[in-house]
């Protein structure tokens, strides 16, 4: 079953997460990477818009039920494959030689908010949905790489508040703090604004990719260094 799909609209690749709450598990990571592979193969694509088909959710983050089930089954290989797969997604979005615009059409919680932070630009509707990092309340600590690339999108003082309080923010609040480009009135306007913004980019992939590679070099180093300390021993959740 397709839980993520993409289509080309003119020279824009529109990636749509289409599994309701769009919780992230192994299948999510695999299908997102497959979409990115296919998009990179099409040299006529100049930008990417990432959104969701659900009326309420962009993405509610890690599929905790799936994760707990795999822990109960002691299927540690699947958990590691998932974590490495999501790190690959995050790194590819950070280094994608195309602009990546998140059109946040509903709730973006935890890894869902983090996914949008890995994108270059963000738009969000203000009539529905909250943006938050609830990890402090669900006993799932951030990995170092996550901290690093969220801070590229969220000002330090605001992130400190969100990280330690779990407070939910609206699109209007995020626009005031420059986390998003624009707070759209509704879903239709959100997609129109994100697509219009994506359409302003006609950059050459080599220079665009090199600029992002240099800009995010330190973030990529942090993500790569967390593998032996956190993923291999499965030091992922508070006991």
N, C-alpha and C positions, 0 to 999 in steps of 0.2 A: 504494500500500500504506500502510495506517495504521501509523505508528510511534509515534504518541501518540494516545490517545483519552481520552474522559472520559464519566462517567455520573453521574447524580444519585442519591444515596442519602439519602432524606428531604430535608433542606435543605442537604446537603453535596455539593459537586462533587468527585468523586474523579478526578484526572488520573493516568492510568497510562501511563508510558513502556514501550513493548512491542516493542523492537527489540534484545533480548538485552543487549549491553553498553551500549546507548543512547548511542553516541558522537554527538557534536553536529556536525552539518553543516548545509548550507542547508535541506534538507528538515526537519530537526529544528526549526530556528528557525521556519520557516514554519508547521509544524503546531502547535507550542506556542502561537504567537501566535493561530492560528485557534481553538484551544481556549479561550484567555483571552477572545477576542472573544465566543464563544458563551456562556460562563459569565456575562459581564457583562450580556448581554442578558436573562438570567433573573433577575428581581428577587426570586425566592423562594429563591435560593441565599444562604446566610449565611456560609459558610466553604469553604475549599478544602483538600484533602489531595493532596499530590503524592507519587507512589510509582512503583514499577516492577514489572512482571510477572515479571522474571527472577529465578531462584533465587540467583544469585551477585552481581548488579550492580544498583546504583541508577543510576549513570552513570559511565562511564570517561572522561568529558570530551570534549575536541575530537577529532574524527575526523581524526587526523594523516594517515592514508593519503589521505583525500579532499583534505585541504589540500595535501599534496605533489603530488598529481595535478593539481590546479588550477594550482599554481605551475609545474609542468612544461609544462602546456598554455598557460601565460600567460593563463589565464582569470581575470584580476584582478577583473573585474566581479563574478563569482560570489563570490569571497573577500570583497570589500567588502560585498556584499549580505548574506552570512552574518554578518560582524562587526557590521554595523548591526542585523541581525535579532536577534542574541543580546543586544546592548545594549538593544534594545527589550524583549526578554523580561525582562532583569534589572531594567530601570526599571519595567516594569509590575508585577512581583512586589513590588518595593520600595514602590510607590505603590498597589497594589491596594486598593480600599476594602472589602476583606474580609480576614479573617485567613487566612494561607497557612501550612499545616503540612507540613513535609517528613517523610515516613515512609521513612527510609533503610534499605532492606531488604538492602543488600549493599555492595559496593565503591563508594565515592564518591571518585574520583580527579580532581585538577585541576579542570577546568570543571564536573565533576559535583559536587564538594564546594562549588565556588563557587555553583552553582545552588541548593544547599540553604541556603547562607548568605544568599542574596537573599530567602529565605522568612522569615516572622516567627518561627517556632518549628520545632524539629527534634526528632524521635524517631529512635532507631536501635536495631536488634537487636544483641545482643552475642554471639550464637552464630556469626555469619558476617559478614565484611566489614571493610574498613579504610577510614579517612578520611585522605586525604593530599593534599599539593600537590607533585607530582613535577617541577614545571617546572624546578627547578634541575638536574635530571638529564637532561632531554630538550631543554634549550636553547630553551625557550619562555618568555620573560619575561612577567610579569603586566602587563596594562594598568593605568594608574592607577586607573580606576574599579573594577576588580576588587579592588585593594588596599583601596580605601575601604570597599566594602561587606562584604568579608570581616571587616574589623576591627570591624564592628558586631556580628558574631556570635562572633568568636574573640578572647579576651583578647590584648592586645598582646604580652606576653612569650611566650605559647604560639605565637602566629602567627609571631613572629620565629624561633623554633626550627623550626617546621614549614616555613616559607618557605625558610630557608637550608640546612636539612638534608634536606628531602624525607621526613622520618620519618613512618611510618604509625602512626596512633592507632586504638585500639579504642573501642567505644561506652562501655565502663566508664571509660576515661580521659577521654573527652569529657564524660561526665556529671559527673565530679569537677570539671571546669573550667567547668561551666555552659554548654558549647557546645550541648548537647542538653538537653531537658527530662527525658528518661528513657531509660535503657538497658534495652530490652525483652529478655525471655528468649529469644524466638523470633519468627518471622515473624507467626504468628497473634496473639501478644500485642502486637507492634508495631502492627499495623493496628487492633486493638481499642483500644489506648491512644490512638493518633492520632485515630481517629474519635470516641472519647469526648471527647477534649480539644476537637476541632473543634466538637462538639455543644454546648459550653458557651457559644459565642458567638452572641448575638442582637443585634448592634450595628447601628445605622443606618449605611448606607453613607456619607452626606455627612460626618458627624463622624469616622468611622473613617478615611476617605480623607484628610481635612484634617489629622488628627493625624499620619498617616504622611508626608504631603507636607511638613509643617513639620519633622518629626523628621529626614527624609532629604534636606533641601534641599541641604546641602553635598555629599552623595554624588552627587546627580543633577548638580550643577554640574561635578564632576570628570569624570563620564562624558561629559557633553556637550563638555567642553573637550578631550577626547583625540582627537576625530574628525580635526581637521586635522593633528595632530602624529604620530599613530600609524596610524590606519586609512587615510587617503587616500594616504600614501606607502607603505602596507603595511609599516610598521616593526613587524612582529609576531613575527619569529623571529630568533634569533641565527644568523649565517652562519658 
